[in-house]
Structures are given as structure tokens and as C-alpha cells.
Amino acid sequence: MKTKLKIFSITFLMAAFMVACNTSNNVLDVAQFEQKLTDPNVVLIDVRTPQEFAEGHIEGALNIDFYGDNFEREIHAINQSKTILVYCKSGNRSGKAASILAKNNFKNVYDLSGGISGWIASGKPIQ
């Protein structure tokens, strides 16, 4: 009985932690992300490496390399009142970047679910 209670408690705590982590970022599917791109108050950020960015990116994106030495300095140059749309290859780096942006007082930060891979798979254009 104690083992079942421990397993239940651990499972519950892990689920609660995952929900808490995921609610700190606004993750949008491709259609929702594309709709947000129509807002003139948007800054679109591609957090992939410059090499990845050169292979193709969403039109209008700024390239701020998540792994670059200047990442935090470059995000501080962005107007915090703007809506921030962020993406990477699959959603991992952009999720982390979105968390950093939120911790730095950016209020409207949205992450593309599935990253540019999901964007391309949905038939959306890249440059």
C-alpha cells in the first residue's frame, strides 16, 4: 500500500511540475502563430544558429542565436512592449528562450509549437 501511495505521489508531483512549466510559455500551433504574425506590433525571433538561419527562415525573422555569447544582450535591445514570437528548429531552444524572455519582463511571448520543422511540415513558406 505504501508503494502505491509513493508512486501516486511522485506521479502527481511530476504532472503538476510539468503543467507549471508549460503554462509559463504561450505555445501556439502553426495556424495561431501565423495569425499572430499579422500583428504590426510583433517581433519575430529565430533562435537557431546563423548557419541554420541561412538554410531558411520565416520571412521577417531576426536571428538571435540562443547559444550565442550575446543572446541576453541582444534580447535586451528589443522593446518589451512588443509581442514576441519565437521559434527554433523543433521547439526546444525557443521554449527555453521564451522562458528567458518572460523572466526579463517581456509580457507577450509566444513560442511556435514544433518550431520551423512544424511550420515547413504545414506547407508554410520560408526564405
C-alpha positions in Angstrom: 0.0 0.0 0.0 2.8 2.4 0.9 4.5 1.7 -2.5 1.3 2.6 -4.4 0.9 5.8 -2.4 4.5 6.8 -3.2 4.1 6.0 -6.9 0.9 8.1 -6.9 2.5 11.0 -5.1 5.5 11.0 -7.4 3.4 10.8 -10.5 1.1 13.6 -9.2 4.1 15.9 -8.4 5.7 15.3 -11.7 2.5 16.1 -13.6 2.0 19.3 -11.5 5.5 20.3 -12.2 5.1 19.7 -16.0 1.9 21.8 -16.1 3.5 24.6 -14.1 6.5 24.7 -16.5 4.3 24.6 -19.6 1.9 27.4 -18.5 4.8 29.9 -18.2 5.1 30.0 -22.0 2.4 30.6 -24.6 2.9 27.8 -27.1 1.0 28.3 -30.4 0.3 25.9 -33.2 1.2 26.9 -36.7 -2.1 28.5 -37.5 -2.2 30.5 -34.3 1.4 31.6 -34.8 0.7 32.6 -38.4 -2.3 34.7 -37.2 -0.1 36.5 -34.7 2.4 37.4 -37.5 -0.3 39.7 -39.0 0.0 42.0 -35.9 2.2 45.0 -36.8 3.4 45.1 -33.1 5.3 41.8 -33.5 9.0 41.0 -33.3 9.7 37.6 -34.8 12.8 35.9 -33.4 14.6 32.8 -34.8 16.9 31.5 -32.0 18.7 29.0 -34.2 22.3 29.3 -35.2 23.3 31.6 -38.1 24.0 28.5 -40.2 20.5 27.1 -39.6 19.0 30.6 -40.2 20.8 30.8 -43.6 19.3 27.5 -44.6 15.8 29.0 -44.4 13.7 31.1 -42.0 10.3 32.7 -41.7 10.1 36.0 -43.5 10.9 39.0 -41.3 12.7 37.0 -38.6 15.6 38.4 -36.6 18.3 35.8 -35.9 19.3 35.8 -32.3 21.4 32.7 -31.6 20.2 31.1 -28.4 23.7 29.6 -28.0 25.5 32.8 -28.9 27.5 34.7 -26.3 25.4 37.8 -26.9 21.9 36.3 -26.6 20.8 38.1 -23.4 22.3 41.4 -24.5 20.5 41.1 -27.9 17.1 40.4 -26.3 17.5 43.4 -24.0 17.7 45.6 -27.2 14.1 44.6 -28.1 11.2 46.8 -27.0 9.5 44.9 -24.1 6.1 46.3 -25.1 6.2 44.4 -28.4 4.6 41.0 -28.9 7.5 38.5 -29.3 7.1 35.4 -31.5 10.0 33.0 -31.1 10.9 29.8 -32.9 13.8 27.3 -33.4 14.1 24.0 -35.2 11.8 21.9 -33.1 10.6 24.0 -30.1 13.3 23.1 -27.5 15.5 26.2 -27.7 12.6 28.5 -28.4 10.8 27.2 -25.3 13.9 28.0 -23.2 14.3 31.4 -24.9 10.6 32.2 -24.2 11.2 31.4 -20.6 14.2 33.7 -20.5 12.3 36.5 -22.2 9.4 36.1 -19.7 11.9 36.3 -16.8 13.3 39.5 -18.4 9.8 41.2 -18.1 8.6 40.6 -21.7 4.9 40.2 -21.3 3.6 38.9 -24.6 5.9 36.0 -25.6 4.7 33.2 -27.9 6.5 30.0 -28.9 5.9 28.1 -32.1 5.0 24.5 -31.3 7.2 22.2 -33.4 9.4 25.0 -34.5 10.3 25.7 -38.1 10.1 22.0 -38.8 6.4 22.1 -37.9 6.0 25.3 -40.0 7.5 23.6 -43.0 5.5 20.4 -42.5 2.4 22.5 -42.6 3.3 23.8 -46.0 4.2 27.3 -44.9 6.8 29.3 -46.8 10.4 30.0 -45.7 13.0 32.3 -47.2 
